[in-house]
């Protein structure tokens, strides 16, 4: 169990800040595009601006749908999440052509926290590949009772942020803020799912694994 403790109000506020940070850019682009349409008379330019608005709206929608599953309640207590919906949300977020998503998790109704954990691992992997690459999501077990999964990022200059690694190892050197709330939240979701997160990296890849807590303790013994 993590030794890091946040006041519930601080946790809620920091998660809200994270979501707002993710959507403010595309929403701002929509506002700017609408302002340009008010003054632009050239039809070709208006068409280009409308394309910009449409792309920004799609981006904002994808980010919100992802946040709803990765951070939100996504149903009542004890609910399941369709991993097909989780994959769709992840693919919407990974619309950047520089970052390719390979998803091999079978489509099932998965326990809510385990599906949320997969999406949070996708975020951790994507943040480790700032110049793009491939994020691969794969199961390490056949069933969901003993569910294990691995998310790997491969690409140029792939590296796990030291602050993220410290949080996942339960050894943070700085207070949790809006920049660090997502990896901290991933740890909380893993605990709720009775799982342990393991992060490792080398020159070619950054790897994040989620394993049952008991199995992880046995492997470390």
Buried (B, 14 or more C-beta within 10 A) or exposed (E): EBEBEBEEEBBEBBBEBBBEEBBEEBBEBBEBBEEBBEEBEEEEEEEBBBEBBEBBBEBBEBBBBBBBBBBBEBEEEEEBBBBBBBBBBBEBBBEEEEBBBEBEBEEBBBBBBBBBBBBBBBBBBBBBBBEBBBBBBEBEEEEBEEBBBBBBBBBEEBBBBEBBBBBBEEEBEEEBEBBBBBBBBBBBBBBBBEBBBBBEBEEEBBBBBBBBBEBBEEEEE
